[in-house]
């Protein structure tokens, strides 16, 4: 294949996976809103306590291992070593199945002990249900890696979106039916966790269908030959364990944060005198922040997904100027979007809370948690840059250490400040990770990623937007008198505020020339955005 065609195929694949990742993350964030509306804050607490374990399984099946498998399998194909590639795929499945079985046994057998650590023994049934997912991820990861290694991203994309859609559908359907039937909230939570199993089954089934379709086209192709499959097994084990786990861990920051909260937030609330039901409801209200954070960081995540292969390709060609430009642009977009999402959401958090979750409980805590959006956006792009220039293990170590750091900070702050302390602990943890990774990145790229005029312009736009939104929220408070339904009034107030604040912020950003003309043209509707440029800029 010619270099130009290879480049086109690469970008086509990146685009397909990026769209799939966006759809998956949007589905993952949005379903929690109707789910919470169905089961209430206590039911939401129960589900969120077990969710981080499912999140870990998703990371294993979606990010790290398929990427490493695809990369190594592609190398076998380039060398024309068909049998070696088949042997590698079988070895990968064998190794991952061992890992999956161990994780399944730890979670299933240890479910009651883990639930006791969480100070809620009734959670054991949810942990047992979600443990089954660890038996399914090896097959899904290997098949996705196989297709990606052949340059065919469509099966991976379709399986990801279908898995999430079926999972979300199962969760909402069973939550509705079980609630209507009067089942206990823990049984409802277990039913919701069952959605992870139905999603995994559908994902694997679709991948096998694609495999069967390909086999018909390539009649002489033989899959997963077992003969000599254990040759160089140790080498494959090391590569998968080191590279695969490194990528998995770097993509699991928010999962680790949620896991730390699951392990000791509720426990600390009850240990400090709160009644169990009150503590469960408080944790459920606190967990409302997760879909807000996910939605706010979707853009940053999508940018990060496209950044790694671009930087890697140009690094191999020693195109330093291109690398630095793309890095700078990615950081600028992350800061602009992340700050807008954080500041805008914080300014309108009360009506947003009522619109999505029926009441304004925990709005102050959710306001603090919105800071995670900009911090996680920055962290995501820094990690993407480091991976793109070949620094893999250091980010993984830093992200892994976020789990014990967050856990210890919870112990210090929650007794004094409750769920606000947990939110502050999250912010401190991510800030520490950003500082450490930025120091390491400076050694590899010893120059500023953004300049002072850029920071000044963005801060001016952010402050103006925040103040305007606060005034708008105060003025539009009369909607609550006009509409008898508080939720309807809050929805109108929040949605109109988003449109109004977003337009003001966009105009301010463009008028201050935060992005130059060539950068604006890379953005959606870039030619239309040029109209907002100052006249002397627009004529250049």
CORCORHU-V416405 format. One record per helix or strand of 3 or more residues. SS is the DSSP state (H for helix, E for strand). FROM is the first residue (numbers start at 0). LEN is the number of residues. Records with the same first field share a line. If there is no record, write none. Layout:
# CORCORHU-V416405
SS = FROM-LEN, FROM-LEN
This chain:
# CORCORHU-V416405
H = 2-76, 81-28, 110-7, 120-11, 132-17, 153-28, 184-33, 232-18, 252-19, 275-11, 288-8, 297-19, 319-28, 348-9, 362-7, 370-18, 392-25, 418-26, 451-31, 485-26, 516-5, 525-7, 534-4
